[in-house]
């Protein structure tokens, strides 16, 4: 075996032992391979998307640089490795600069194996070499997504002949590179999370991240078994708006994707349906068809009180939920009239205007007056046990005579009295009102009232 062959064999074996299969892929039958290099980003690294409005994203990982190589027969004694560098988020100008730097490193180390030196440079010095700092800018418009850094001017001034053919930009200019960058960052974060051990905040047992769920807003972690049971109880009780972190006072919400990952199909279908319904309930321009057999969501026009169900074609008033009555006021039911006074009195000015628009001022005024009259009668009168007429007792004893039917009754127990001897009710020891003919008259006399009967 020649010295070149032995050097190549040792170098490839060393790289195989250092990097795992996802990072280093070698063609076993030859001297070819590729290595994926994820750059270590500094803390709080941001991605800035420039367009009509600028948006920043916190990211921890960017798609890797890919170094593809082939080792010639006379490497490393004479020839350099044949290589290409490809990347999704660097421009071809930037990748060209990296290719030329690899050429310089070969010239400095000619005669020695150089792959590990190249890899170390690309992995540890790329950001500094290209002047890339946070935020990494991505220029976005309707026809182009282009990554930018400190070499923006070089991109604009470069000519095709200045670009190295070994520099490959993996993404088509019309591709949505932002989505790819964010998806990769999310996948790598999940991969790191899956490999760590966490203590469940509910059962306090230690579980791998792959068996746990992370609430992203608050970063609280629970094992999937505990949080699954928690989700199932909330969904069964219809509390789909409360699938938040179980930590007391924490309002971080679970995403629909997290819910779907844990619960069954039927439970998720119920969750999805209730979540949609609760969202529609919050929309001012959405009401439901009042027909119990339909209940379809109906869109209504602003300032309109007419709704037409798209399913059953029922035209109804969006205020009273009965058949549409045009510009006429809603007809209040008996139950509505009973509660209308309190609702109107306690309402804000805006709510009062709404009630007046719905029922009309005269109806509300009548409801208020009747309500006050009813309350006064309830507090100050009693009904005649014979004819039901409301009787007010101003003064006198407890033997009453109805002004309507002329029947005698007891003011205390509302019992009918004998027409021949009405006072026997108060003189009979077995009567519940025995000796109470003048009960309450002392207070009336103190108040200045006379003691005349009836």
C-alpha positions as CSV (number, residue, x, y, z in Angstrom):
1,X,0.0,0.0,0.0
2,X,1.4,3.4,-1.0
3,X,1.9,6.3,1.4
4,X,-1.0,8.2,-0.2
5,X,-3.4,5.3,0.1
6,X,-2.5,4.7,3.8
7,X,-2.8,8.4,4.6
8,X,-6.3,8.6,3.0
9,X,-7.4,5.4,4.8
10,X,-6.3,6.7,8.2
11,X,-7.9,10.1,7.6
12,X,-11.3,8.6,6.6
13,X,-11.2,6.2,9.6
14,X,-10.5,9.1,11.9
15,X,-13.4,11.1,10.5
16,X,-15.7,8.1,10.9
17,X,-14.7,7.8,14.5
18,X,-15.3,11.5,15.3
19,X,-18.6,12.1,13.5
20,X,-21.8,10.1,13.5
21,X,-23.6,8.8,10.5
22,X,-25.9,11.8,10.2
23,X,-22.8,14.1,10.0
24,X,-20.4,12.1,8.0
25,X,-21.4,9.9,5.1
26,X,-18.7,8.0,3.3
27,X,-18.9,5.9,0.1
28,X,-17.3,2.6,1.4
29,X,-16.2,1.4,-2.0
30,X,-14.2,4.6,-2.8
31,X,-12.6,7.7,-1.5
32,X,-15.8,9.9,-1.7
33,X,-18.1,11.3,0.9
34,X,-19.8,14.3,2.4
35,X,-20.0,15.9,5.7
36,X,-22.8,18.0,7.2
37,X,-21.5,20.8,9.4
38,X,-24.0,22.6,11.7
39,X,-22.5,25.9,12.8
40,X,-22.7,26.8,16.5
41,X,-24.7,30.0,16.7
42,X,-24.1,32.4,19.6
43,X,-26.8,32.8,22.2
44,X,-29.8,34.9,21.3
45,X,-29.1,34.7,17.6
46,X,-31.8,36.3,15.5
47,X,-33.1,36.0,12.0
48,X,-34.4,39.3,10.5
49,X,-36.9,39.1,7.7
50,X,-37.0,42.3,5.7
51,X,-40.0,43.1,3.4
52,X,-42.9,45.4,3.7
53,X,-42.5,45.0,7.5
54,X,-39.5,43.6,9.4
55,X,-39.9,40.6,11.6
56,X,-37.3,39.0,14.0
57,X,-37.1,35.3,14.9
58,X,-35.0,33.7,17.7
59,X,-33.2,30.7,16.3
60,X,-30.6,28.3,17.7
61,X,-29.8,26.3,14.6
62,X,-29.3,26.9,10.9
63,X,-29.2,24.2,8.1
64,X,-25.7,22.8,7.7
65,X,-23.0,23.5,5.3
66,X,-22.4,20.4,3.2
67,X,-18.8,19.6,2.1
68,X,-18.8,17.0,-0.6
69,X,-15.3,15.6,-1.5
70,X,-13.5,13.1,-3.6
71,X,-9.9,12.2,-2.8
72,X,-7.6,11.8,-6.0
73,X,-5.2,8.9,-6.3
74,X,-2.2,11.3,-5.6
75,X,-3.8,13.0,-2.5
76,X,-2.3,14.2,-0.3
77,X,1.2,14.2,-1.7
78,X,0.3,16.2,-4.9
79,X,-3.3,16.9,-5.5
80,X,-5.9,18.6,-3.4
81,X,-9.3,17.0,-2.6
82,X,-12.0,17.7,-5.3
83,X,-14.8,19.3,-3.4
84,X,-18.0,21.3,-3.5
85,X,-19.7,23.4,-0.7
86,X,-23.5,23.7,-0.7
87,X,-25.7,25.6,1.7
88,X,-29.4,26.9,1.9
89,X,-28.8,30.2,3.6
90,X,-25.6,31.5,2.2
91,X,-25.2,33.3,-1.1
92,X,-23.0,32.0,-3.9
93,X,-20.7,34.9,-3.3
94,X,-20.3,33.8,0.3
95,X,-19.8,30.1,-0.6
96,X,-17.3,31.2,-3.2
97,X,-15.3,32.9,-0.5
98,X,-15.3,29.7,1.6
99,X,-14.1,27.7,-1.4
100,X,-11.1,30.0,-2.0
101,X,-10.3,29.9,1.7
102,X,-10.2,26.1,1.5
103,X,-7.8,26.4,-1.4
104,X,-5.5,28.6,0.7
105,X,-5.6,26.1,3.5
106,X,-4.5,23.4,1.1
107,X,-1.6,25.5,-0.1
108,X,-0.5,26.0,3.5
109,X,-0.7,22.3,4.2
110,X,0.1,20.7,0.9
111,X,1.5,17.2,1.3
112,X,-0.5,16.6,4.4
113,X,-4.1,15.4,4.9
114,X,-6.3,18.5,5.0
115,X,-10.0,17.3,5.4
116,X,-10.0,17.7,9.2
117,X,-8.5,21.2,8.9
118,X,-11.1,22.2,6.4
119,X,-13.9,20.8,8.6
120,X,-12.6,22.7,11.6
121,X,-12.5,25.9,9.7
122,X,-16.0,25.6,8.2
123,X,-17.5,24.6,11.6
124,X,-15.8,27.1,13.9
125,X,-14.7,30.1,11.8
126,X,-17.3,30.5,9.0
127,X,-19.5,33.1,10.8
128,X,-16.5,35.2,11.7
129,X,-14.8,34.8,8.3
130,X,-17.9,36.0,6.5
131,X,-18.7,38.7,9.0
132,X,-22.1,37.2,9.9
133,X,-23.6,38.6,13.0
134,X,-27.0,38.6,14.7
135,X,-29.4,39.4,13.2
136,X,-28.9,37.4,10.0
137,X,-30.9,39.3,7.4
138,X,-33.2,37.6,4.8
139,X,-34.5,39.9,2.2
140,X,-38.1,38.9,1.2
141,X,-40.2,40.0,-1.7
142,X,-42.7,38.6,-4.1
143,X,-40.1,37.0,-6.4
144,X,-37.0,36.4,-4.3
145,X,-35.8,35.2,-0.9
146,X,-32.1,36.1,-0.6
147,X,-29.9,35.7,2.5
148,X,-27.8,38.7,3.3
149,X,-24.9,39.4,5.7
150,X,-21.9,41.7,5.6
151,X,-21.3,40.9,2.0
152,X,-24.5,42.4,0.6
153,X,-22.6,44.8,-1.6
154,X,-20.5,42.0,-3.0
155,X,-23.6,40.2,-4.0
156,X,-24.9,43.1,-5.9
157,X,-21.6,43.8,-7.7
158,X,-20.6,40.2,-8.4
159,X,-20.5,38.8,-12.0
160,X,-21.1,35.2,-13.1
161,X,-17.4,34.7,-13.9
162,X,-16.5,35.7,-10.3
163,X,-18.5,32.8,-8.8
164,X,-16.7,29.5,-8.1
165,X,-18.4,26.5,-9.8
166,X,-17.8,24.6,-6.6
167,X,-20.1,27.0,-4.7
168,X,-23.6,25.5,-4.7
169,X,-26.7,27.3,-3.4
170,X,-29.2,24.6,-2.6
171,X,-32.3,26.7,-2.7
172,X,-34.0,28.1,-5.8
173,X,-34.4,31.9,-5.6
174,X,-38.1,31.6,-5.7
175,X,-38.3,29.1,-2.8
176,X,-39.6,30.2,0.6
177,X,-36.3,29.9,2.4
178,X,-37.7,31.4,5.7
179,X,-40.0,28.4,6.1
180,X,-37.2,26.0,5.6
181,X,-34.9,27.8,8.1
182,X,-37.6,27.9,10.8
183,X,-38.6,24.2,10.2
184,X,-35.0,23.1,10.5
185,X,-34.5,25.1,13.7
186,X,-37.6,23.6,15.2
187,X,-36.6,20.0,14.3
188,X,-33.1,20.5,15.8
189,X,-34.5,21.9,19.0
190,X,-36.8,18.9,19.3
191,X,-33.9,16.5,18.7
192,X,-31.9,18.1,21.5
193,X,-34.9,18.1,23.8
194,X,-35.6,14.4,23.1
195,X,-32.2,13.4,24.3
196,X,-32.3,15.3,27.6
197,X,-33.8,14.0,30.9
198,X,-36.5,16.1,32.6
199,X,-38.4,15.9,35.9
200,X,-42.2,15.8,35.3
201,X,-43.9,18.8,37.0
202,X,-46.9,16.5,38.0
203,X,-45.7,13.1,39.0
204,X,-42.1,14.2,39.7
205,X,-40.5,11.2,37.9
206,X,-37.6,11.6,35.5
207,X,-38.3,11.0,31.9
208,X,-36.5,11.5,28.6
209,X,-37.6,14.5,26.5
210,X,-38.9,12.0,23.9
211,X,-41.4,10.9,26.6
212,X,-42.3,14.4,27.7
213,X,-44.1,17.5,26.5
214,X,-42.7,21.0,26.6
215,X,-45.0,24.1,26.8
216,X,-43.0,26.4,24.6
217,X,-44.1,29.8,26.0
218,X,-43.2,29.0,29.7
219,X,-40.8,26.1,29.1
220,X,-42.5,23.9,31.7
221,X,-42.1,20.1,31.1
222,X,-44.4,17.2,32.0
223,X,-44.4,13.6,31.1
224,X,-46.7,12.6,28.2
225,X,-48.7,10.1,30.4
226,X,-49.7,12.9,33.0
227,X,-50.4,15.6,30.4
228,X,-52.5,13.2,28.3
229,X,-54.8,12.4,31.2
230,X,-55.0,16.1,32.0
231,X,-56.0,16.9,28.3
232,X,-58.6,14.1,28.2
233,X,-60.3,15.4,31.4
234,X,-60.5,19.0,30.0
235,X,-61.8,17.9,26.6
236,X,-64.4,15.6,28.2
237,X,-65.6,18.5,30.3
238,X,-65.7,20.8,27.2
239,X,-63.0,23.1,28.6
240,X,-61.0,23.3,25.3
241,X,-60.0,26.9,26.0
242,X,-58.2,25.8,29.2
243,X,-55.7,23.4,27.8
244,X,-53.0,25.5,29.3
245,X,-49.9,24.6,31.4
246,X,-50.9,22.8,34.7
247,X,-48.5,25.1,36.6
248,X,-50.6,27.4,38.9
249,X,-51.3,30.8,37.4
250,X,-49.4,29.8,34.2
251,X,-51.4,30.7,31.0
252,X,-49.1,29.1,28.4
253,X,-51.4,27.2,26.0
254,X,-50.9,23.8,24.4
255,X,-50.8,23.9,20.6
256,X,-53.3,21.8,18.5
257,X,-50.4,19.8,17.3
258,X,-49.4,18.9,20.8
259,X,-53.0,17.9,21.7
260,X,-53.3,15.7,18.6
261,X,-50.0,14.0,19.4
262,X,-51.4,12.8,22.8
263,X,-55.2,12.2,22.6
264,X,-57.2,9.8,20.5
265,X,-58.9,10.6,17.2
266,X,-62.4,11.0,18.7
267,X,-61.1,13.2,21.6
268,X,-59.2,15.4,19.2
269,X,-62.3,15.7,16.9
270,X,-64.3,16.9,19.9
271,X,-61.5,19.3,20.9
272,X,-61.3,20.7,17.3
273,X,-65.0,21.1,17.1
274,X,-65.4,22.9,20.4
275,X,-62.4,25.0,19.8
276,X,-63.9,26.2,16.5
277,X,-67.2,26.9,18.1
278,X,-65.7,28.9,20.9
279,X,-63.7,30.9,18.3
280,X,-66.9,31.6,16.4
281,X,-68.7,32.7,19.6
282,X,-66.1,35.4,20.0
283,X,-66.7,36.8,16.5
284,X,-69.2,39.7,16.5
285,X,-70.3,38.9,12.9
286,X,-71.2,35.3,13.6
287,X,-74.4,34.0,15.1
288,X,-76.1,30.5,15.1
289,X,-79.3,29.5,13.4
290,X,-81.9,29.3,16.2
291,X,-83.5,26.2,14.8
292,X,-82.6,23.3,17.1
293,X,-82.4,20.9,14.2
294,X,-79.8,23.1,12.4
295,X,-77.6,25.4,14.6
296,X,-75.5,26.3,11.6
297,X,-73.0,29.3,12.0
298,X,-74.3,32.3,10.1
299,X,-72.4,35.4,9.0
300,X,-74.2,38.7,9.4
301,X,-73.6,42.0,7.8
302,X,-72.5,44.9,10.1
303,X,-75.4,47.0,11.5
304,X,-77.9,44.4,10.2
305,X,-80.3,42.4,12.4
306,X,-81.2,39.9,9.8
307,X,-79.5,36.5,9.5
308,X,-80.2,33.9,6.8
309,X,-79.0,30.4,7.5
310,X,-77.0,29.0,4.6
311,X,-78.1,25.5,5.5
312,X,-81.9,25.7,6.1
313,X,-82.5,29.2,4.6
314,X,-84.3,30.3,7.7
315,X,-84.5,34.1,8.0
316,X,-84.4,35.3,11.6
317,X,-83.8,38.3,13.8
318,X,-80.3,38.2,15.3
319,X,-81.5,39.9,18.4
320,X,-84.5,37.9,19.5
321,X,-83.8,34.8,17.4
322,X,-87.4,34.6,16.1
323,X,-88.6,35.0,12.5
324,X,-87.3,38.2,10.9
325,X,-89.7,41.1,11.6
326,X,-88.0,43.9,9.5
327,X,-87.7,47.3,11.2
328,X,-90.3,46.5,13.8
329,X,-89.1,46.2,17.4
330,X,-88.6,42.8,18.9
331,X,-91.7,41.6,20.9
332,X,-90.6,40.9,24.5
333,X,-91.9,37.7,26.1
334,X,-93.5,37.8,29.5
335,X,-90.3,36.4,31.1
336,X,-88.2,39.1,29.3
337,X,-90.5,41.9,30.5
338,X,-90.1,40.7,34.1
339,X,-86.3,41.0,33.9
340,X,-86.1,43.9,31.5
341,X,-86.4,46.6,34.2
342,X,-83.4,45.4,36.2
343,X,-81.4,44.8,33.1
344,X,-82.1,48.3,31.8
345,X,-81.5,50.1,35.1
346,X,-78.1,48.4,35.6
347,X,-77.0,48.7,32.0
348,X,-74.4,51.1,30.7
349,X,-75.4,53.9,28.3
350,X,-74.4,51.9,25.3
351,X,-76.3,48.8,26.6
352,X,-79.4,51.0,27.2
353,X,-79.3,52.3,23.6
354,X,-79.1,48.7,22.4
355,X,-82.2,47.6,24.5
356,X,-84.1,50.7,23.3
357,X,-83.3,49.8,19.7
358,X,-84.3,46.2,20.3
359,X,-87.6,46.7,22.2
360,X,-88.4,50.4,21.8
361,X,-88.5,53.1,24.5
362,X,-92.2,52.7,25.2
363,X,-92.0,49.0,25.9
364,X,-89.0,49.6,28.3
365,X,-90.8,52.5,30.0
366,X,-93.9,50.4,30.5
367,X,-91.8,47.5,31.8
368,X,-90.1,49.7,34.3
369,X,-93.3,51.3,35.5
370,X,-95.1,47.9,35.8
371,X,-92.2,46.4,37.6
372,X,-92.2,49.3,40.2
373,X,-96.0,48.9,40.6
374,X,-95.7,45.1,41.1
375,X,-92.9,45.6,43.7
376,X,-95.0,48.2,45.6
377,X,-98.1,46.0,45.6
378,X,-96.0,43.0,46.7
379,X,-94.5,45.0,49.6
380,X,-97.6,47.0,50.7
381,X,-100.7,44.9,50.0
382,X,-102.2,41.5,50.5
383,X,-104.6,39.7,48.2
384,X,-108.2,39.0,49.3
385,X,-108.5,35.2,49.9
386,X,-112.0,35.3,48.2
387,X,-111.5,37.4,45.0
388,X,-107.8,38.0,44.9
389,X,-108.1,41.8,44.9
390,X,-105.0,43.6,46.3
391,X,-105.9,45.2,49.6
392,X,-103.8,47.9,51.5
393,X,-104.3,48.1,55.2
394,X,-103.8,51.7,56.3
395,X,-105.0,51.5,59.9
396,X,-107.5,49.7,62.1
397,X,-107.8,46.1,63.5
398,X,-107.0,42.9,61.8
399,X,-110.6,42.2,60.7
400,X,-110.7,43.3,57.1
401,X,-113.5,43.8,54.6
402,X,-112.7,43.5,50.9
403,X,-113.7,46.7,49.0
404,X,-114.4,44.6,46.0
405,X,-116.4,41.5,47.1
406,X,-117.3,42.8,50.6
407,X,-116.2,39.5,52.2
408,X,-114.5,39.5,55.7
409,X,-111.0,38.1,56.1
410,X,-108.2,38.1,58.7
411,X,-105.2,40.3,57.8
412,X,-102.8,38.1,59.7
413,X,-103.5,34.6,58.3
414,X,-105.7,35.7,55.3
415,X,-108.4,33.3,56.4
416,X,-112.1,34.0,55.4
417,X,-114.2,35.1,58.4
418,X,-117.8,34.4,59.3
419,X,-120.3,36.9,57.9
420,X,-122.5,36.5,61.0
421,X,-119.8,36.8,63.7
422,X,-116.4,37.7,62.1
423,X,-114.8,38.4,65.5
424,X,-115.2,34.8,66.6
425,X,-112.0,34.1,64.8
426,X,-110.0,36.2,67.2
427,X,-112.0,35.1,70.3
428,X,-111.7,31.3,69.8
429,X,-108.7,29.9,71.8
430,X,-108.1,27.2,69.2
431,X,-107.7,29.9,66.4
432,X,-104.1,30.7,65.3
433,X,-105.0,34.4,65.6
434,X,-106.5,34.2,69.1
435,X,-106.4,37.6,70.9
436,X,-104.6,39.2,67.9
437,X,-107.5,41.4,66.7
438,X,-105.5,44.5,67.6
439,X,-102.0,43.2,66.9
440,X,-99.8,45.9,65.3
441,X,-102.2,48.7,66.2
442,X,-99.8,50.0,68.9
443,X,-97.1,50.7,66.2
444,X,-99.7,52.3,64.0
445,X,-100.9,54.6,66.8
446,X,-97.3,55.6,67.5
447,X,-97.0,56.5,63.8
448,X,-99.9,58.8,64.1
449,X,-102.6,56.6,62.6
450,X,-106.1,56.3,64.0
451,X,-107.4,53.1,65.6
452,X,-110.8,52.9,63.7
453,X,-111.7,49.5,62.3
454,X,-111.3,49.1,58.5
